[in-house]
Amino acid sequence: MKRFILAAIFILFLFPTVSAQIMRQLNVTVDIQPDGSSYMNVSFRFTEEIKKIDFPFSGKISDLGFEKGKCEVRKGLTNILHCEPPSPYMIGETIVYSWFKGSGLTQRQENITYFSFDIPILWDTDRIYVTVKLPGGMFLSDRVLLPISPSGAEKKIEGKNIIISWLFMNKSPGDVIPVRIYYESLFPQSLTERFDYRWIIVPIFILIVGLIIIYKKLPKKTELVLSVLNEGERMIVDIIRKEGQERVDQRKIVSSSGFSKAKVSRIVQGLQGRGVVDVERTGRKNRVSLKKIIFKE
């Protein structure tokens, strides 16, 4: 920052006639982005005495655009936005508009971001408007004694953004407007940025894969039920399964198994008592079906 101030003083003394020139109005608008860079709009309203404008900028300048004049970036001890009117023979007042992307104006420590922007005055200037728009979801830090300087700022909220503005009157060559803002997020970014979600995703993925492997190795319900049945019970169950019907006439089970009616009746009653089959009595007939919850294919 000292280097920037020295560069501004150097420019001031390089053009000794600058004090006789008058800048009617200087507008500086800064739109701070979440990544710390800024979209800058700088406009100069000046009289015909001024033939060129050098605006020192402490950060880096890129993506420069301009209107109603000519602007370029000149590099030296510091970056300089150099603008000229559309014609050196202009009469009266004119306004040159410029816009660019600036970086290097913010520093961050923990969850607090520090915005620092020095505006050097190289001409007698009637009015200077400075506007700074904070990123969405940010608020002025209450952990700093003076979160905004200079004093006299106006604050308003538009949507999710806080906008801070100043008006300075009658500034002289050699003056510097030091804009300082401390702000932080509504959500502790320091915690979210430090947290590596892989520490959750990887264990969850391993757990899911492990459960799938275990599930595939577990015996199916049908296999589990059949494993605890005796030979006669398994035969009855197989006959019912092969019929593929909702309910099988118990007489058909007798004929297919070769067992007596009494044995089939005893086995069916035992399976019913253990919750393996359902028995529906229709007149003098028994119709037998397997429990779907167990033998669902």
matplotlib code that plots the C-alpha trace (Angstrom):
import matplotlib.pyplot as plt

x = [0.0, 2.9, 4.2, 0.8, 0.7, 4.2, 3.2, 0.2, 2.4, 4.9, 2.1, 0.9, 4.4, 4.9, 2.1, 2.5, -0.3, -2.9, -3.9, -5.3, -7.6, -11.0, -12.7, -16.4, -17.3, -15.7, -17.9, -16.4, -18.6, -17.3, -19.2, -17.3, -17.7, -17.8, -14.2, -12.8, -12.5, -14.5, -16.4, -15.4, -17.1, -15.2, -16.5, -14.9, -16.9, -14.4, -13.9, -12.0, -8.8, -8.1, -6.7, -5.9, -6.7, -4.5, -6.3, -3.8, -5.2, -3.6, -4.9, -4.8, -6.9, -8.4, -11.3, -11.2, -14.0, -14.8, -17.2, -17.2, -13.5, -10.3, -8.9, -6.0, -4.0, -0.5, 1.9, 4.6, 5.1, 1.4, -1.4, -2.8, -6.1, -5.2, -8.2, -8.5, -11.5, -12.8, -11.1, -8.3, -10.3, -13.4, -15.2, -17.2, -17.7, -17.6, -17.9, -15.7, -17.0, -14.8, -15.4, -13.0, -12.4, -10.2, -8.4, -6.1, -8.4, -9.6, -7.8, -9.3, -8.6, -10.8, -14.4, -13.7, -12.9, -11.0, -11.7, -9.1, -9.2, -7.3, -8.6, -6.0, -7.2, -5.0, -7.3, -9.4, -12.6, -16.1, -17.9, -16.8, -19.3, -18.0, -20.3, -19.4, -21.7, -20.9, -21.5, -24.9, -25.3, -22.5, -22.9, -20.7, -18.5, -19.4, -16.0, -14.2, -14.4, -14.8, -16.2, -16.6, -14.3, -14.3, -17.3, -20.4, -21.3, -24.9, -26.0, -28.9, -30.0, -31.0, -32.2, -29.3, -26.7, -25.6, -24.6, -22.4, -22.0, -20.2, -20.3, -17.1, -17.0, -14.3, -11.2, -7.8, -4.8, -2.8, -5.9, -6.5, -9.8, -9.1, -12.1, -12.0, -14.7, -14.7, -17.5, -18.2, -20.6, -23.9, -22.6, -19.2, -17.3, -14.1, -15.9, -17.4, -14.3, -12.1, -14.5, -13.7, -16.9, -14.9, -14.6, -18.4, -18.9, -16.1, -17.3, -20.9, -19.9, -17.9, -20.9, -23.3, -21.0, -20.6, -24.3, -24.9, -22.3, -23.7, -27.2, -26.2, -24.6, -27.6, -30.0, -33.3, -36.5, -37.6, -34.2, -34.3, -37.8, -37.1, -33.9, -35.9, -38.5, -38.4, -38.6, -42.4, -43.0, -40.6, -42.4, -45.8, -44.4, -42.8, -46.1, -47.9, -45.2, -45.2, -48.9, -48.4, -52.0, -53.3, -54.8, -54.3, -57.0, -55.7, -56.9, -54.5, -51.7, -52.6, -52.6, -49.3, -47.4, -48.5, -49.2, -52.4, -55.1, -54.4, -50.6, -51.2, -53.8, -51.3, -48.4, -50.6, -51.9, -48.3, -47.2, -50.2, -49.4, -45.8, -47.1, -45.8, -49.2, -52.8, -55.7, -59.1, -62.1, -64.8, -67.6, -65.9, -62.8, -59.5, -57.6, -54.0, -51.7, -48.2, -47.6, -46.7, -44.5, -42.2, -42.3, -42.4, -40.3]
y = [0.0, 2.4, 1.7, 2.7, 6.0, 6.8, 6.1, 8.4, 11.2, 10.6, 11.1, 14.2, 15.9, 14.7, 16.9, 20.2, 21.9, 19.4, 21.6, 24.2, 21.6, 20.8, 17.4, 18.1, 14.6, 11.3, 8.2, 4.9, 1.8, -1.5, -4.7, -7.3, -10.9, -13.9, -14.9, -11.5, -10.0, -6.9, -5.5, -1.8, 1.1, 4.5, 7.5, 11.0, 14.2, 16.9, 20.2, 21.0, 21.9, 18.2, 16.4, 13.1, 11.3, 8.9, 6.9, 4.8, 1.5, -0.7, -4.0, -5.7, -4.6, -6.9, -7.0, -3.2, -1.5, 2.2, 4.6, 8.2, 8.4, 6.2, 4.2, 1.8, 0.2, 1.5, -0.4, 1.2, 1.4, 0.6, -0.1, 3.1, 3.5, 6.1, 7.8, 10.6, 12.5, 11.5, 14.6, 16.8, 19.7, 19.2, 22.2, 22.3, 19.3, 15.6, 12.2, 9.2, 5.9, 2.9, -0.6, -3.4, -6.4, -5.6, -8.0, -7.7, -5.4, -8.1, -10.1, -12.8, -14.1, -16.8, -15.8, -12.0, -10.4, -7.1, -4.7, -2.0, 0.6, 3.9, 6.5, 9.2, 12.7, 14.2, 17.2, 19.7, 17.6, 19.0, 15.7, 12.2, 9.3, 6.0, 2.9, -0.5, -3.5, -6.5, -10.1, -11.7, -13.2, -11.0, -8.6, -6.0, -7.7, -6.9, -8.3, -5.2, -1.8, 0.2, -2.1, 0.8, 3.8, 6.7, 7.8, 9.3, 6.3, 5.5, 1.8, 0.1, -3.4, -4.6, -8.2, -10.2, -7.4, -4.6, -1.4, 1.2, 4.7, 7.9, 11.5, 13.6, 17.2, 19.6, 17.4, 18.7, 17.2, 15.0, 13.9, 10.2, 8.6, 5.3, 3.0, 0.2, -2.5, -5.6, -8.1, -11.7, -14.4, -15.3, -18.9, -19.7, -20.3, -21.2, -24.3, -25.3, -24.7, -26.7, -29.6, -32.3, -34.0, -37.0, -38.0, -38.7, -39.8, -42.5, -44.3, -44.1, -45.6, -48.4, -49.1, -49.4, -51.7, -53.9, -54.1, -55.2, -57.9, -59.1, -59.1, -61.1, -63.8, -64.1, -67.0, -66.0, -66.4, -69.4, -71.2, -70.3, -71.8, -75.0, -75.5, -76.1, -78.3, -82.1, -84.2, -84.6, -80.9, -79.9, -82.3, -80.7, -77.2, -78.2, -79.6, -76.4, -74.2, -76.3, -75.9, -72.2, -71.5, -69.2, -72.1, -75.9, -78.5, -80.6, -83.8, -83.0, -82.8, -86.2, -87.7, -86.0, -86.8, -90.5, -89.8, -90.8, -88.2, -88.3, -87.7, -84.9, -83.3, -83.6, -82.1, -79.2, -78.5, -78.3, -76.0, -73.8, -73.6, -72.5, -69.8, -71.4, -72.0, -70.7, -73.1, -72.1, -74.3, -74.4, -76.8, -80.2, -79.1, -77.6, -75.3, -74.7, -71.8, -70.7, -67.5, -64.9, -62.9, -66.0, -67.4, -64.3, -65.0]
z = [0.0, 0.7, -2.8, -4.2, -2.3, -3.4, -7.0, -6.7, -5.3, -8.1, -10.7, -8.9, -9.0, -12.6, -13.8, -11.8, -13.8, -12.6, -9.7, -12.1, -13.7, -12.3, -12.2, -11.9, -10.7, -10.1, -9.7, -8.4, -8.1, -6.8, -7.0, -4.8, -6.0, -3.7, -4.9, -3.7, -7.2, -8.1, -11.0, -11.2, -12.9, -12.9, -14.7, -15.0, -15.6, -16.4, -18.2, -21.4, -19.5, -18.7, -21.7, -20.0, -16.8, -14.9, -12.2, -10.0, -9.0, -6.3, -7.7, -11.0, -13.9, -16.6, -19.1, -19.6, -21.4, -22.0, -23.7, -24.8, -24.7, -24.8, -21.9, -21.5, -18.6, -18.1, -15.8, -13.7, -10.0, -9.9, -12.4, -13.9, -15.7, -18.4, -20.1, -22.6, -24.0, -27.4, -28.9, -27.7, -29.1, -27.0, -25.6, -22.4, -20.2, -21.1, -19.3, -19.9, -18.7, -18.0, -16.5, -15.7, -13.4, -10.5, -8.1, -5.1, -3.0, -0.5, 2.1, 4.2, 7.7, 9.1, 8.3, 8.0, 4.7, 4.6, 1.6, 1.2, -1.7, -1.7, -4.1, -4.8, -5.8, -8.6, -9.5, -7.7, -7.6, -6.8, -6.0, -5.5, -5.3, -4.0, -3.9, -2.7, -3.0, -0.8, -2.1, -1.3, 2.1, 3.7, 6.6, 8.3, 10.9, 14.5, 15.6, 14.3, 16.1, 12.9, 10.2, 7.8, 7.1, 6.3, 8.4, 7.0, 4.9, 3.9, 4.1, 2.4, 1.6, -1.9, -1.9, -0.3, -0.8, 1.5, -0.4, 1.2, -0.4, 0.3, -1.1, -0.7, -1.7, -2.7, -2.6, -3.5, -5.3, -2.9, -0.9, -0.6, 0.2, 2.1, 1.8, 4.4, 4.9, 7.1, 6.4, 6.9, 5.8, 7.5, 7.4, 8.8, 5.5, 7.3, 8.7, 5.4, 3.4, 5.8, 5.9, 3.5, 2.5, 1.4, 5.0, 4.9, 1.3, 1.4, 4.6, 3.4, 0.1, 1.8, 4.1, 1.2, -0.7, 2.4, 3.0, -0.6, -0.4, 2.9, 1.5, -1.5, 0.7, 3.0, 2.2, 0.6, 2.7, 0.7, 1.2, 4.9, 5.4, 3.4, 5.4, 8.6, 7.1, 7.2, 4.1, 4.1, 4.7, 1.9, -0.5, 0.3, -0.1, -3.5, -4.7, -3.9, -5.5, -8.7, -9.1, -9.5, -8.4, -5.7, -3.7, -4.3, -3.4, -0.6, -2.4, -5.2, -2.7, -1.5, -5.0, -6.0, -2.8, -2.4, 1.3, 3.0, 3.6, 7.3, 6.9, 4.4, 6.8, 9.7, 7.7, 6.4, 9.9, 11.1, 8.3, 9.0, 12.7, 11.9, 9.5, 6.3, 4.6, 4.7, 4.6, 3.4, 4.2, 1.4, 2.2, 2.7, 0.8, 2.0, -0.3, 0.6, -0.4, 0.6, 2.6, -0.1, 2.3, 2.6, -0.8, -2.9, -6.0]

ax = plt.figure().add_subplot(projection="3d")
ax.plot(x, y, z, "-o")
ax.set_aspect("equal")
plt.show()
